[in-house]
Amino acid sequence: MRDFEQDQRLKCLTIEFLEDIIYSPNLLPAEHKAASQLLKLITKEESESSRVDLDKLLALPQTPCKESIETLSALEIAEQMTYVDHQIFVSIRSEEFLGQAWMKTDKATRAPHIILMTKRFNEVSQLVVSEIIRRSNMTARIHAIEKWAAVADISRCLHNFNGVLQVCAAFTNSSVFRLKKTWEKVSKTTKQTIEKLQTIVSSDGRFRNLRDALHRCDPPCIPYLGMYLTDLSFIEEGTPNFTEDGLLNFSKMRMIAHVIREIRHFQQTPYKIELIGKATDYLLDPSLLLDDDELYQMSLEIEPRTSRLSASTIQTLPSSLSLNDCFDKRTTMNLTPMLKRPICPSGAITGPVKERTLKKDYITLNRFINNVEMNKTSTSYQFPQLMMAIQTAVKCVAITLKKCGLAQMRSLGTSEQHFPSLDGRRLEQYLNEVFVNLVASTNTVSLIICKDSEDAIRVETTRSGKYIFAFSAADSQTRGSLEYSSSVGSTFAVYRKTDSTSAVGVDDKDALQAGKTMLCGGYVLYGYCTVMVLAFDGGSVNGFTLDHAVGEFMLTDPNIKIPTSAKLYSVNEGHTHSFDPSLVNFIEKIKVIKVGEIWSARYSGNLVGDCHRILKLGGIYMYPASKEYPNGKHRLLYECCPIAFVFKQAGGLAVNGKQYILDMIPQKFHEKTPFFCGSRDNIMQLMQAVGMTKQPSNETEAE
Ligand SMILES: O=P(O)(O)OC[C@H]1O[C@](O)(COP(=O)(O)O)[C@@H](O)[C@@H]1O
C-alpha cells in the first residue's frame, strides 16, 4: 500500500488492471473474487488517504490561546484530545511497527507517526501537570485536578485509553503527586474516579485490565500504544528471526502480524467528533507547558517540602518519567512506578549505582508464562491468566496432599473441610473442585472436562472465554498413594474453542479435538517435591519445581529433551498373560540378555510418575489393552494427550499401537485407549513389533 501512496501512476495502472480482470469473462470465480477484494482495498486506502492533514491539524496556534480549563468544558477537552490522538493514531502505518523502528536512530523517518504519538502523549501529560501546578491558589488547584479527572473519565467513556493514561501519568508526576495537602482536599468521588482509572490502565499483569477493556469495547477506540510496543519488543527480542535450520521463523512473523492486526482493527473505525478549533488550540498551545524543573520548583513553593532530603539532592533526581523515556529504553513501558508510587524519592540515590552481573537467571513460572512462552503461544491476555489459575490450583493440590498425608498417617482426622483425607474419593472430588473453581473464575474458558464429572462443565456465558480446559486433578491411585506414601499426578490440556472469536455458543463437541491442536499440555508430579512439566505449542518442554517455602515454581529443568533410546521399560507385567501376543513377544525380547544390552524395568503404577521417569531417562512406557482393560486404562483426552504432547515436544513419540495419540479424535470425553510413549527409537521398535506402519508426521513428531 505504501508503494501506491508514493506512486500514483502505479496505483492507477493497478486499478485499471484489476478492473479489466473483474470484467473479463474468461476468469475463474475465485480470480474475480480476489481481484474485487484487492480493488476494494486499494480504493479504500484512497479514501483513508484523504484523511485530515496532520501538519495542518498540529500547527501551533499563532497567538497564545485565550481558553483555559475554566472556560472549556471537560467534555470539549476530552473530545478534542480524542480527535487529535485519533488522527495521529490512524496515520501510523503497519511497517512502523516492524523491527522496533521507533527505537532506532532513524526512527524519525522509519516510525514518524509512532514518534508523533509519543510526543503528543508527553505534551498532554505535561499540560495537565502545568495546569495543576500553575494554580497557586489551593481551591483553583483542586478544581484543576477535578476537571482533569473528569476529562480522563470521559476519555474512558469514549474508549480513548491513551487519553486516560495521559492524564493518569500526570497525576503521578512527582510535582503533582507530592502535593499532600492538596490531595487531602480533593473530593472523595474524584479520588475514587482516579483510582478506578488507574486500575484500568495499570501495567500489572502485562496491562491485564486494559487488555480486558480493549477486548470488550467496540471501536472507535484509541488503545494505549505503549502496551503494543512492549508486546512487539518482547517478540522481537525473545524470538529469533530464523529457525535452527536457517529457515524463516514463521511463528514469530505470525505473532507480530497478530499484534499489528489488533492495532489495525482499532484504526478502522473513525470517531464522529467535530473539530472545535478553540479547544484544540488550547491543547496544542506550547506556551502553556512548563518544563520539569520549573514545575518542581513551583510545586515546592506551593507546598514546601517536609522531607529530610536536601533541595539539591531532590533536584538532581528526575522529576518525572516521560513516555519518551520509556519508549527509548526497552519500551517495556513499565508504568507501575508512575501509577503506584511517587517518583519523588523518599530514599535518595546519592552516588553512582554499580551494575551487578547476574550469575544465574532465576526464572519463576510467573515470569516464564508472562514473558517467554506466552509470546510463542498466544498474544492474547487470556492465556497467561489461565496458566496462572492452573498454577494456583496445582499449589493448592500440593498443599492439600501434604496436609492430608500427615492427617492420614497420624489419624488426625480433623475437619473435612480442610483435611478431606479420610475418604480418598472425597479427597479426589475436592481436588477436582479446586481446579474447576480456579480455572472457571478466570473468565477464560468455556468448557471444562474433568475426570470427576461425567458431563462437560459449561462456564456461564457471561464469564466464559476462548479456551477449553481438560484435566485430571489426581489419578485414582491417589487413595493408595496416600496410604502408602507414593506419588500422585495431575494431567491437563488447554485447547482453543473452534470459534475462539465468539464469546458464546460453545458446543460440547468443541472439546473433542485431536491432541495435535493443543495449545498447552502438561502434568504435575506430587512426590517428595512437586514438579510441573509444561509444553507449549511450537515451544520447548520445561520443568518447574515448587519451592514450598516461598510458594513459587522455579524453572529447574529447562528445555527437556528425551534421549532417542534407552534400555528402560515400564509396564505392569502382572497383566502380560492377557496382552496381545505380538506385544508379549516384544517384551520378552527386551528381556533376553545380550552383551551390553541389559534392560531395566521400573513400574510404580502411577501414570505421571512412570511417564516422567521415561521422559527424563528415555525408554518406553506401556499401558496396553488387556483382558481386564480392553481399551487400556488411561483416558485419551486429558491423560494420554497431554503426556503425548509433552513427549512429542521433547522429541519422543506416543502411540496406541495403531495410531499416533495426537492424531486421535476422541469420540467421548472419558474414552480410554491403550497407551505407549517414550523415546523415538524405542517406540518405533514397538510399532514394528505390533505392526503399526504409519510414519510419524510433523504433528506427531517433534519439529
Ligand atoms: O494397577 P495398574 O493396572 O497397573 O494401573 C496403574 C494405572 O492406574 C492408575 O492408577 C489410574 O487408575 P484409574 O484408572 O483408576 O484412575 C494410573 O495412575 C496408573 O498408571
The ligand as an SDF file (V2000), in Angstrom:
LIG
                    3D

 20 20  0  0  0  0  0  0  0  0999 V2000
   -2.5930  -51.0370   38.5840 O   0  0  0  0  0  0  0  0  0  0  0  0
   -2.4430  -50.9270   37.1230 P   0  0  0  0  0  0  0  0  0  0  0  0
   -3.4020  -51.7120   36.3490 O   0  0  0  0  0  0  0  0  0  0  0  0
   -1.0330  -51.1150   36.6780 O   0  0  0  0  0  0  0  0  0  0  0  0
   -2.8190  -49.4280   36.7550 O   0  0  0  0  0  0  0  0  0  0  0  0
   -1.9840  -48.3640   37.0880 C   0  0  0  0  0  0  0  0  0  0  0  0
   -2.5320  -47.1290   36.4880 C   0  0  0  0  0  0  0  0  0  0  0  0
   -3.7740  -46.8340   37.0660 O   0  0  0  0  0  0  0  0  0  0  0  0
   -3.8280  -45.5180   37.5340 C   0  0  0  0  0  0  0  0  0  0  0  0
   -3.6250  -45.5210   38.8920 O   0  0  0  0  0  0  0  0  0  0  0  0
   -5.1050  -44.8880   37.1740 C   0  0  0  0  0  0  0  0  0  0  0  0
   -6.1280  -45.5490   37.8100 O   0  0  0  0  0  0  0  0  0  0  0  0
   -7.6310  -45.1160   37.4640 P   0  0  0  0  0  0  0  0  0  0  0  0
   -7.8900  -45.5100   36.0700 O   0  0  0  0  0  0  0  0  0  0  0  0
   -8.4680  -45.8650   38.4340 O   0  0  0  0  0  0  0  0  0  0  0  0
   -7.6970  -43.6480   37.6280 O   0  0  0  0  0  0  0  0  0  0  0  0
   -2.6400  -44.8430   36.8580 C   0  0  0  0  0  0  0  0  0  0  0  0
   -2.1060  -43.7650   37.5580 O   0  0  0  0  0  0  0  0  0  0  0  0
   -1.6690  -45.9480   36.7110 C   0  0  0  0  0  0  0  0  0  0  0  0
   -0.7840  -45.7360   35.6550 O   0  0  0  0  0  0  0  0  0  0  0  0
  1  2  2  0
  2  3  1  0
  2  4  1  0
  2  5  1  0
  5  6  1  0
  6  7  1  0
  7  8  1  0
  7 19  1  0
  8  9  1  0
  9 10  1  0
  9 11  1  0
  9 17  1  0
 11 12  1  0
 12 13  1  0
 13 14  2  0
 13 15  1  0
 13 16  1  0
 17 18  1  0
 17 19  1  0
 19 20  1  0
M  END
$$$$
